[in-house]
Amino acid sequence: MGKKYVLDGAMLQCNQGMKPAKLLVTQNKKVKIQGKFQATDKETQVPETFGQCKLKPSGSSYLPCVPALQPWTKTAKKSTLGGSKKFLFDDSECMCATGGKVTIMQHAQINSAGSVKETFKNIAMMIPGAMMGNDKAPKVVESYWMDETGKERIDSLDYGEKAKLFVLTENMDAGETVTVNVKDKKKQDFKEGEKKLKYTGIVQADGTAAMKLVTIDENWIETEKEQ
């Protein structure tokens, strides 16, 4: 199972605080998941605070917590939002200037693994008709997904897992390039503003073509890696 992105309202905990508190996302007002803004490594706002701070004893009690979050670590590797900001994962963490360690208790995402798996199946089901037509015309007659090694067929994909898309062609010569456009059956965007995906592959002697390696995550962002 892959990592999950952290959203506005995620529950944080500090090992020197007395209670959990919600993260307020202020550094991203563009990218959302499930209707909530994604948290970045520049987030510092914890309005409710962690209660009292164990590092600030005062008589028989402790002084109130004043969160002073430092830069987050274990974040996404690539910068986003046109700058140096990086999205947080559910295992991201940071230090408070007072000395506490802040971690993610709950990322604020609703579990939607089932819908991702269903969409994964829908994608494969849409491809066979992509090039149908004249009996003598080049066409795709079957599509299926294989695990990352290309040895075993699969019909679902969890977040962060990788798979290879294969198609079986007719009336195409070995060495030719086959291209298919894929749309979601429910007409959902794969990525904001993108309603279809394009895949290409080289036809082999047996008529099959291995497409590019694909990773699907709950943000519907597709990343490709050359085979």
Protein Blocks (a to p, Z undefined) as FASTA:
>chain_A
ZZddddehiacddfkbfbdcddddfkbckbccehiacddfkbcbdfkonoiafklcghjb
ccdddddddddehiafbdgehiabdcddfkbccddfklpacddfbgoiacfklmmmmmmm
mmmmmmmmmmgccfkbccdfbdcdddfkopaccfbdcehiacddddddehiaehiacddd
dddfklpafbghiabdcddddddfkopacdddddddfkopacdddZZ
